[in-house]
Amino acid sequence: MTSLQTAPDTIAQARVRRLPRFAPAIAGAVALAAGTLLGISLGWNVAGIVVVAVLLYLVGLNIWSRLVENARAATDRMMTSLIWVALGLAFIPLVSLLYKVITKGAPQLNGRFLTWTMRNVIGEPGGIYHAIIGTLLITLAATVISVPVGLLSAIYLVEYGGESRMARWIRFLVDVMTGIPSIVAGLFAYALFAIVVGPGTQFGIGGGVALSLLMIPIVVRSTEEMLKLVPNDLREASYALGVPKWKTIVRVVLPTAMAGIITGVTLAIARVIGETAPLLIICGNTDSSNFNLFGGQMASLPVFIYSSYTQPGRNPEILQNMAWGGALVLIIIVMALNLIARIAGRIFAPKTGH
């Protein structure tokens, strides 16, 4: 009888013996202070102080938890802390990169920087208008090439191919294309147009072809997954009404998966818009605006950033600052594309009727 009465009391005491909610904050503050004092006394840099503070935090919180709680709770807190530390370590490079680019690139952003070119500019800051135009035109050409190919390939794989031999070969080729280095795509486009047009030819459409080779596998895979998510009940209901398969795909399947397809295409664009190697090979570089994809060299933001930072010429400080400004503009474009993908996903998402 006594054991039956004391069991609830033991459970209640085990529940009461918990660290306060602010215990991780206290342990973190103490670890940071100790790591800072130790690092200053030994002459460590910021990275060394952070590493020591993290180790002190993990060890200190684990010991505290074992003294107050129990081994199971301490292990749970240790694993939770490791997850948060890993997340923080993953964010450090991103935050550091954004901070560096914003602090160095933001002072360059002004009307002149965004509307001028580098033509006939000597000894003073120019602009990146020609590089922005080239980037947008080349990316548009790559999108026009890759989206129809990727969309039709995904439709065949899901709606017609199934597990046939042809479908398996297409999936294999798509997987191989996913791992193609960007410079190989640029060399392929350069060799292709060297055969068709002539050796040494550099123009914007070649960059579009090179980037499309990198976009196609992303579009195929993302579209294929979105089409697989469309319920078969919608297809069967359409067939039951006598609608042919091609019209079912156009009127039922594609509209249902449109949100995911647009998101996949937008992410594919964001993936290739910063490529440098293929554009450096097939598009070259120029200081003037070129709106003709089929004639003459065409500048782009990645190539402009690369050439300005590695080949600054007589004004290294000016051109390197412009390179940081171009990097910030490129990041803004990529962030805008991701924002557009999210907005498009909400707009084109299937309506639930609630």
C-alpha positions as CSV (number, residue, x, y, z in Angstrom):
1,M,0.0,0.0,0.0
2,T,2.9,2.3,0.8
3,S,4.5,1.7,-2.6
4,L,1.2,2.5,-4.4
5,Q,0.9,5.8,-2.5
6,T,4.5,6.9,-3.0
7,A,4.6,6.2,-6.8
8,P,2.5,9.2,-7.8
9,D,4.7,11.4,-5.5
10,T,7.8,10.2,-7.2
11,I,6.4,11.0,-10.6
12,A,5.3,14.4,-9.4
13,Q,8.8,15.1,-8.0
14,A,10.4,14.0,-11.3
15,R,8.1,16.3,-13.2
16,V,8.9,19.2,-10.9
17,R,12.7,18.8,-11.2
18,R,13.2,20.6,-14.5
19,L,15.5,23.4,-15.5
20,P,13.8,26.8,-15.9
21,R,12.9,27.9,-19.4
22,F,15.6,30.5,-19.5
23,A,18.3,28.0,-18.5
24,P,19.7,27.8,-22.1
25,A,19.9,31.6,-22.2
26,I,21.8,31.7,-18.9
27,A,24.2,29.0,-20.0
28,G,24.7,30.7,-23.3
29,A,25.5,34.1,-21.7
30,V,27.9,32.5,-19.2
31,A,29.6,30.5,-22.0
32,L,29.9,33.6,-24.2
33,A,31.4,35.7,-21.4
34,A,33.8,33.0,-20.4
35,G,34.8,32.4,-24.0
36,T,35.3,36.1,-24.6
37,L,37.5,36.5,-21.5
38,L,39.5,33.5,-22.4
39,G,39.9,34.5,-26.0
40,I,41.0,38.1,-25.1
41,S,43.5,36.8,-22.6
42,L,45.0,34.4,-25.1
43,G,44.7,36.7,-28.1
44,W,42.2,34.6,-30.1
45,N,40.2,35.9,-33.0
46,V,36.4,36.0,-33.2
47,A,36.1,32.5,-34.7
48,G,38.1,31.0,-31.9
49,I,36.0,32.8,-29.2
50,V,32.8,31.6,-30.8
51,V,34.0,27.9,-31.0
52,V,35.1,27.9,-27.4
53,A,31.9,29.6,-26.3
54,V,29.8,27.0,-28.1
55,L,31.8,24.1,-26.5
56,L,31.5,25.7,-23.1
57,Y,27.7,26.1,-23.6
58,L,27.2,22.5,-24.6
59,V,29.3,21.1,-21.8
60,G,27.9,23.5,-19.2
61,L,24.2,22.9,-20.1
62,N,24.7,19.2,-20.1
63,I,26.3,19.1,-16.7
64,W,23.7,21.5,-15.3
65,S,20.9,19.3,-16.7
66,R,22.4,16.1,-15.3
67,L,22.7,17.7,-11.8
68,V,19.1,19.0,-11.7
69,E,17.2,16.7,-14.0
70,N,18.5,13.3,-15.1
71,A,20.6,11.6,-17.8
72,R,17.8,11.3,-20.3
73,A,16.8,14.9,-20.0
74,A,20.5,15.9,-20.3
75,T,20.9,13.9,-23.5
76,D,17.8,15.4,-24.9
77,R,19.0,18.9,-24.2
78,M,22.4,18.1,-25.7
79,M,20.9,16.8,-29.0
80,T,18.6,19.8,-29.2
81,S,21.5,22.1,-28.6
82,L,23.6,20.4,-31.3
83,I,20.7,20.9,-33.8
84,W,20.5,24.6,-33.0
85,V,24.3,25.0,-33.2
86,A,24.3,23.2,-36.6
87,L,21.6,25.6,-37.8
88,G,23.5,28.6,-36.5
89,L,26.7,27.3,-38.3
90,A,24.7,27.0,-41.5
91,F,23.5,30.6,-41.2
92,I,26.9,32.1,-40.4
93,P,28.3,32.0,-44.0
94,L,25.0,33.3,-45.4
95,V,24.8,36.2,-43.0
96,S,28.5,37.0,-43.4
97,L,28.1,37.0,-47.2
98,L,25.0,39.2,-47.2
99,Y,26.7,41.6,-44.7
100,K,29.8,41.8,-46.8
101,V,27.9,42.4,-50.1
102,I,25.5,44.9,-48.6
103,T,28.1,47.0,-46.8
104,K,30.3,47.2,-49.9
105,G,27.7,47.2,-52.6
106,A,25.0,49.5,-51.2
107,P,27.1,52.7,-51.4
108,Q,27.4,52.1,-55.2
109,L,23.7,51.9,-55.9
110,N,22.5,55.1,-57.5
111,G,20.9,56.3,-60.7
112,R,24.2,56.6,-62.5
113,F,25.3,53.1,-61.5
114,L,22.1,51.5,-62.7
115,T,21.5,53.5,-66.0
116,W,25.0,54.1,-67.3
117,T,27.4,51.7,-69.2
118,M,31.1,51.4,-69.1
119,R,31.5,52.8,-72.7
120,N,34.1,55.6,-72.9
121,V,34.4,55.7,-69.1
122,I,37.9,56.5,-67.9
123,G,39.0,57.4,-64.4
124,E,35.5,57.6,-62.9
125,P,32.7,55.2,-61.9
126,G,30.5,54.0,-64.7
127,G,27.4,51.8,-64.6
128,I,26.1,48.3,-65.1
129,Y,23.1,49.0,-67.3
130,H,24.7,47.0,-70.1
131,A,25.3,44.0,-67.8
132,I,21.8,44.0,-66.4
133,I,20.3,44.1,-69.9
134,G,22.6,41.3,-71.1
135,T,21.7,39.1,-68.0
136,L,18.0,39.6,-68.5
137,L,18.1,38.9,-72.3
138,I,20.4,35.8,-71.9
139,T,18.2,34.4,-69.1
140,L,15.1,35.0,-71.1
141,A,16.5,33.1,-74.1
142,A,17.5,30.2,-71.8
143,T,14.0,30.2,-70.3
144,V,12.3,30.2,-73.8
145,I,14.5,27.2,-74.8
146,S,14.3,25.2,-71.6
147,V,10.7,25.6,-70.5
148,P,9.0,24.0,-73.5
149,V,11.6,21.1,-73.6
150,G,11.4,20.5,-69.9
151,L,7.6,20.8,-69.7
152,L,7.0,18.4,-72.7
153,S,9.5,15.9,-71.4
154,A,7.9,15.9,-68.0
155,I,4.4,15.4,-69.5
156,Y,5.7,12.5,-71.5
157,L,7.3,10.9,-68.5
158,V,4.2,11.1,-66.3
159,E,1.3,10.8,-68.7
160,Y,2.7,8.6,-71.5
161,G,6.0,7.1,-70.7
162,G,5.4,5.5,-67.3
163,E,8.1,2.8,-66.8
164,S,8.8,2.2,-70.4
165,R,12.3,1.8,-71.7
166,M,12.2,5.3,-73.4
167,A,11.1,6.9,-70.1
168,R,13.9,5.2,-68.2
169,W,16.4,6.5,-70.7
170,I,15.1,10.0,-70.5
171,R,15.2,10.0,-66.7
172,F,18.8,8.7,-66.9
173,L,19.8,11.4,-69.3
174,V,18.2,14.0,-67.1
175,D,20.1,12.8,-64.1
176,V,23.3,12.9,-66.1
177,M,22.5,16.5,-67.3
178,T,22.0,17.5,-63.6
179,G,25.6,16.9,-62.9
180,I,27.1,18.7,-65.9
181,P,29.6,21.4,-64.9
182,S,28.6,24.8,-66.1
183,I,31.9,25.3,-68.0
184,V,31.2,22.1,-70.0
185,A,27.8,23.5,-71.0
186,G,29.6,26.7,-72.2
187,L,32.2,24.7,-74.1
188,F,29.4,22.7,-75.8
189,A,27.6,25.8,-76.9
190,Y,30.8,27.3,-78.1
191,A,31.7,24.2,-80.1
192,L,28.1,24.0,-81.5
193,F,28.1,27.5,-82.8
194,A,31.7,27.2,-84.1
195,I,30.4,24.4,-86.3
196,V,27.2,26.2,-87.4
197,V,28.4,29.8,-87.6
198,G,32.2,29.7,-87.5
199,P,35.0,29.5,-84.9
200,G,35.5,32.4,-82.5
201,T,31.8,33.5,-82.6
202,Q,30.5,35.0,-79.4
203,F,27.0,36.2,-78.9
204,G,24.1,36.2,-76.5
205,I,22.1,33.4,-77.9
206,G,25.0,31.0,-77.2
207,G,24.8,31.9,-73.6
208,G,21.1,31.2,-73.7
209,V,21.8,27.7,-75.1
210,A,24.5,27.0,-72.5
211,L,22.2,28.1,-69.6
212,S,19.3,26.1,-71.0
213,L,21.4,22.9,-70.7
214,L,21.6,23.6,-67.0
215,M,17.9,24.6,-66.6
216,I,16.3,21.7,-68.5
217,P,17.0,19.0,-65.9
218,I,15.7,21.2,-63.1
219,V,12.5,22.0,-65.0
220,V,12.0,18.4,-66.0
221,R,12.4,17.1,-62.4
222,S,10.3,19.8,-60.7
223,T,7.5,19.5,-63.3
224,E,7.5,15.8,-63.2
225,E,7.1,15.8,-59.4
226,M,4.3,18.4,-59.6
227,L,2.4,16.4,-62.3
228,K,2.7,13.2,-60.1
229,L,0.9,15.1,-57.3
230,V,-2.2,15.7,-59.4
231,P,-4.8,13.2,-58.1
232,N,-5.8,10.5,-60.6
233,D,-9.4,11.1,-59.7
234,L,-9.3,14.3,-61.7
235,R,-8.0,12.5,-64.7
236,E,-10.5,9.7,-64.4
237,A,-13.4,12.2,-64.0
238,S,-12.3,14.0,-67.2
239,Y,-12.1,10.7,-69.1
240,A,-15.5,9.7,-67.9
241,L,-16.9,12.9,-69.5
242,G,-15.4,11.8,-72.8
243,V,-12.6,14.4,-72.8
244,P,-9.5,13.1,-74.8
245,K,-6.3,12.7,-73.0
246,W,-4.5,15.6,-74.6
247,K,-7.3,18.0,-73.6
248,T,-7.4,16.5,-70.1
249,I,-3.7,17.3,-69.7
250,V,-4.1,20.9,-71.0
251,R,-7.4,21.7,-69.2
252,V,-7.1,19.7,-66.0
253,V,-3.6,18.4,-65.2
254,L,-1.5,21.4,-66.1
255,P,-3.8,24.0,-64.4
256,T,-3.8,21.9,-61.2
257,A,0.0,21.7,-61.2
258,M,0.7,25.2,-62.5
259,A,1.7,26.7,-59.1
260,G,4.4,24.1,-58.6
261,I,5.5,24.3,-62.3
262,I,6.0,28.1,-62.1
263,T,7.9,27.7,-58.8
264,G,10.2,25.1,-60.3
265,V,10.9,27.2,-63.4
266,T,11.6,30.3,-61.3
267,L,14.0,28.4,-59.1
268,A,15.7,27.1,-62.2
269,I,16.2,30.6,-63.5
270,A,17.6,31.7,-60.1
271,R,19.9,28.7,-60.3
272,V,21.5,29.7,-63.6
273,I,21.3,33.5,-63.6
274,G,24.6,33.7,-61.6
275,E,26.6,31.4,-63.8
276,T,29.9,32.9,-65.0
277,A,32.0,30.3,-66.8
278,P,29.6,29.5,-69.7
279,L,28.9,33.2,-70.4
280,L,32.6,34.1,-70.3
281,I,33.3,31.5,-73.0
282,I,30.4,32.0,-75.4
283,C,29.1,35.5,-74.7
284,G,32.4,37.3,-74.0
285,N,32.2,40.8,-72.5
286,T,31.6,44.4,-73.7
287,D,31.4,47.9,-72.3
288,S,28.3,48.8,-74.4
289,S,24.7,47.8,-74.4
290,N,23.8,45.1,-76.9
291,F,20.1,44.3,-77.4
292,N,20.8,41.8,-80.2
293,L,21.1,38.2,-79.0
294,F,22.3,37.1,-82.4
295,G,25.1,39.6,-83.0
296,G,28.1,40.7,-81.1
297,Q,29.5,40.1,-77.6
298,M,27.1,40.7,-74.7
299,A,27.9,41.7,-71.2
300,S,26.3,40.0,-68.1
301,L,26.4,40.7,-64.4
302,P,28.4,37.6,-63.4
303,V,31.1,38.3,-66.1
304,F,31.1,42.0,-65.2
305,I,31.7,41.1,-61.6
306,Y,34.5,38.7,-62.4
307,S,36.3,40.9,-64.9
308,S,36.0,44.0,-62.7
309,Y,37.4,42.2,-59.6
310,T,40.1,40.2,-61.4
311,Q,41.2,42.7,-64.1
312,P,40.6,46.1,-62.6
313,G,43.1,47.9,-64.8
314,R,44.3,51.4,-63.9
315,N,41.5,52.0,-61.4
316,P,41.3,49.0,-59.2
317,E,39.4,50.6,-56.3
318,I,36.7,52.0,-58.5
319,L,36.1,48.8,-60.5
320,Q,36.2,46.5,-57.5
321,N,33.6,48.7,-55.7
322,M,31.5,48.4,-58.8
323,A,31.9,44.7,-58.7
324,W,30.5,44.6,-55.2
325,G,27.6,46.8,-56.4
326,G,27.0,44.4,-59.3
327,A,27.0,41.4,-56.8
328,L,24.4,43.2,-54.7
329,V,22.2,43.8,-57.8
330,L,22.5,40.1,-58.8
331,I,21.5,39.0,-55.3
332,I,18.5,41.4,-55.4
333,I,17.4,39.9,-58.7
334,V,17.7,36.3,-57.3
335,M,15.7,37.3,-54.2
336,A,13.1,39.0,-56.4
337,L,12.8,35.7,-58.5
338,N,12.2,33.7,-55.3
339,L,9.6,36.2,-54.1
340,I,7.9,36.0,-57.5
341,A,7.9,32.2,-57.2
342,R,6.2,32.3,-53.8
343,I,3.6,34.8,-55.0
344,A,2.9,32.8,-58.2
345,G,2.5,29.7,-56.1
346,R,-0.2,31.3,-54.1
347,I,-2.0,32.8,-57.0
348,F,-2.0,29.7,-59.2
349,A,-2.6,27.3,-56.3
350,P,-5.8,25.2,-56.7
351,K,-8.8,26.8,-55.0
352,T,-10.3,24.7,-52.3
353,G,-13.7,26.2,-52.3
354,H,-13.7,27.3,-48.7
